[in-house]
Amino acid sequence: MLKGVNHQVVEVTKPSCEYFERVIFFVKPEFSSVSEGTLRERASEIASDAGVPPPSKVRKSRILLAVRLLSAAWVGAAVTILVSKLIYG
């Protein structure tokens, strides 16, 4: 457990979740009197419950990115055609 100037911090260095290498918890001032072992145990429990993000969120973000890129390409093509018709007539 680390003690900073303004905050008490618990750091879990090797959580069971493969996505994180360490998790840092800031302890509320009203719980600073709780023993270090209890805080560390509770922090480890919470860190182990952190799991893989749902695949639907990952898939949705990729689909949204593809839609945005295609929309930008269509707008760019439309502007190019409009400008070329205005200039070359």
C-alpha positions in Angstrom: 0.0 0.0 0.0 1.3 3.4 -0.9 0.6 6.6 1.0 0.6 9.8 -1.0 0.3 13.3 0.3 -3.4 13.6 -0.3 -4.5 10.0 -0.9 -4.0 6.5 0.3 -3.5 4.1 -2.6 -3.7 0.3 -3.0 -1.9 -1.1 -6.1 -2.6 -4.6 -7.4 0.4 -5.5 -9.6 -0.6 -8.8 -11.1 -4.4 -9.0 -11.5 -5.9 -12.2 -12.9 -7.3 -10.3 -15.9 -5.0 -10.6 -18.9 -5.9 -7.1 -20.1 -4.3 -5.2 -17.2 -0.8 -5.3 -15.8 -1.7 -3.4 -12.7 -4.7 -1.8 -11.1 -4.6 1.3 -8.8 -7.3 2.0 -6.2 -7.6 5.3 -4.4 -9.0 4.7 -0.8 -11.7 7.0 0.4 -10.5 9.1 3.4 -13.2 7.6 5.7 -11.7 4.1 5.1 -8.1 5.0 5.6 -8.1 3.4 9.1 -9.0 0.0 7.7 -6.1 -2.5 7.8 -3.8 -2.8 4.9 -4.5 -6.5 4.6 -8.3 -5.9 4.3 -7.8 -3.2 1.7 -5.4 -5.3 -0.3 -7.7 -8.3 -0.2 -10.8 -6.3 -1.3 -8.8 -4.6 -4.1 -7.6 -8.0 -5.3 -11.2 -9.3 -5.4 -12.4 -6.3 -7.4 -9.4 -6.5 -9.8 -10.0 -10.2 -10.4 -13.7 -9.5 -11.3 -12.6 -7.2 -14.1 -13.1 -9.3 -17.2 -12.9 -9.2 -20.9 -15.0 -6.4 -22.5 -18.1 -7.8 -24.1 -17.5 -8.7 -27.8 -20.6 -6.8 -28.9 -18.9 -3.5 -27.8 -15.7 -4.3 -29.7 -17.7 -5.3 -32.8 -19.9 -2.2 -32.6 -16.9 0.1 -32.5 -15.4 -1.6 -35.6 -18.6 -1.4 -37.5 -19.0 2.3 -36.5 -15.5 3.1 -37.6 -16.1 1.4 -41.0 -19.4 3.3 -41.5 -17.6 6.6 -40.7 -14.8 5.9 -43.1 -17.2 4.9 -45.9 -19.3 8.1 -45.3 -16.2 10.2 -45.4 -15.1 8.6 -48.7 -18.6 9.2 -50.2 -18.6 12.8 -49.2 -15.1 13.3 -50.6 -16.1 11.7 -53.9 -19.3 13.8 -54.1 -17.3 17.0 -53.4 -14.7 16.1 -56.0 -17.4 15.4 -58.7 -19.2 18.7 -57.9 -16.0 20.7 -58.1 -14.9 19.1 -61.3 -18.3 19.8 -62.9 -18.2 23.4 -61.8 -14.6 23.9 -63.1 -14.8 21.9 -66.3 -18.4 22.3 -66.9 
